[in-house]
Amino acid sequence: QVQLVESGGGLVQTGGSLRLSCVVSGLVMSNYHMGWFRQAPGKGRELVADVNWNGTYTYYKHAVKGRFTISRDNAENLVTLQMNSLKPEDTAVYYCAATSGYGQVKAMSGYNYWGQGTQVTVSS
């Protein structure tokens, strides 16, 4: 009954911006740490960013620091990933995920619930 639905992916040129949204239903948002993962063609799924239950802690993969911003609005059951200065290496399917664990959990296996993903393509 838990659902995470991503939206906002698309095709953008290098240097452009996209804002991904994840709408969550079936769980209490404040009980979950949220993350965004991505999987590029031929690559494994990797953590891009995560945020704690109230937004006071964030983590970013080094490659996206200064370019991406993760945020959440628990009242709206919403998690977002603002992506600026996009590069071709950012091309991937992006997944929203939730875990009842903590920020130390960085592996895909530590997350309890997953969305189905949204495609981001950055043209060169």
C-alpha positions in Angstrom: 0.0 0.0 0.0 3.0 2.3 0.2 3.6 4.2 -3.0 6.4 6.5 -4.1 5.8 8.2 -7.4 8.5 10.2 -9.1 8.0 12.9 -11.7 9.9 15.7 -13.4 12.4 13.8 -15.5 13.0 14.7 -19.1 15.5 15.8 -21.6 17.7 18.8 -20.9 20.8 20.3 -22.4 24.1 20.4 -20.5 24.0 23.2 -18.0 20.2 23.1 -17.7 18.0 22.3 -14.7 15.4 19.9 -13.7 13.3 19.4 -10.5 12.3 15.9 -9.6 9.4 15.3 -7.3 8.5 12.3 -5.3 5.0 12.0 -3.9 4.6 9.5 -1.1 1.5 7.7 0.2 0.9 5.0 2.7 3.5 6.0 5.3 4.1 8.6 7.9 6.7 10.9 6.3 8.4 12.0 9.6 9.2 8.4 10.4 11.4 8.0 7.3 14.7 9.1 6.0 14.5 9.7 2.3 16.9 9.3 -0.5 17.4 9.7 -4.2 19.3 7.1 -6.2 20.2 6.9 -9.8 21.2 4.2 -12.2 23.0 5.1 -15.4 23.1 2.8 -18.4 25.3 -0.1 -17.7 26.0 1.0 -14.1 24.8 0.0 -10.7 22.3 2.0 -8.7 24.0 4.7 -6.6 22.9 7.1 -3.9 22.7 10.7 -5.1 21.4 12.4 -2.0 19.5 11.8 1.2 17.7 13.8 3.9 16.7 13.0 7.4 13.2 13.0 8.8 13.0 16.8 9.3 15.4 18.1 6.8 18.2 19.1 9.2 20.7 16.6 7.7 21.6 16.1 4.1 24.1 14.0 2.2 25.3 14.4 -1.4 27.4 12.2 -3.6 30.5 14.2 -4.3 29.8 14.4 -8.0 26.6 16.4 -7.4 27.6 18.6 -4.5 26.9 22.3 -5.2 24.6 21.4 -8.1 21.8 19.3 -6.5 19.6 20.1 -3.6 17.4 17.6 -1.8 14.4 18.8 0.3 11.3 17.5 1.8 7.9 18.8 2.9 6.4 16.2 5.2 3.0 17.9 5.3 2.7 17.6 1.6 4.2 14.0 1.5 6.8 15.4 -0.9 10.5 14.9 -1.5 12.3 16.9 -4.2 15.6 16.9 -6.0 16.5 20.2 -7.6 19.2 19.6 -10.2 21.2 22.5 -11.6 24.1 22.7 -13.9 23.3 19.3 -15.3 26.0 17.3 -17.1 25.8 14.3 -19.4 27.1 12.1 -16.6 23.9 12.8 -14.7 21.9 10.9 -17.3 20.2 8.1 -15.5 16.9 6.8 -14.2 16.4 8.5 -10.8 14.6 6.7 -8.0 13.0 8.0 -4.8 13.4 5.7 -1.8 12.4 5.6 1.9 14.1 3.9 4.8 13.2 3.6 8.5 16.9 3.6 9.2 19.3 6.4 9.5 21.7 8.5 7.5 24.4 6.0 7.9 22.4 3.8 5.6 23.8 4.5 2.1 23.3 1.2 0.4 20.3 0.4 -1.8 19.6 -2.6 0.4 19.0 -0.4 3.4 15.9 1.2 1.9 12.5 -0.2 2.5 10.4 1.4 -0.3 11.1 2.5 -3.8 9.5 4.4 -6.6 9.6 3.1 -10.2 11.9 5.8 -11.4 12.0 8.8 -13.8 14.3 9.2 -16.7 16.7 12.1 -16.8 18.7 12.6 -20.0 21.3 15.3 -20.4 22.4 16.0 -23.9 25.9 17.0 -24.8 
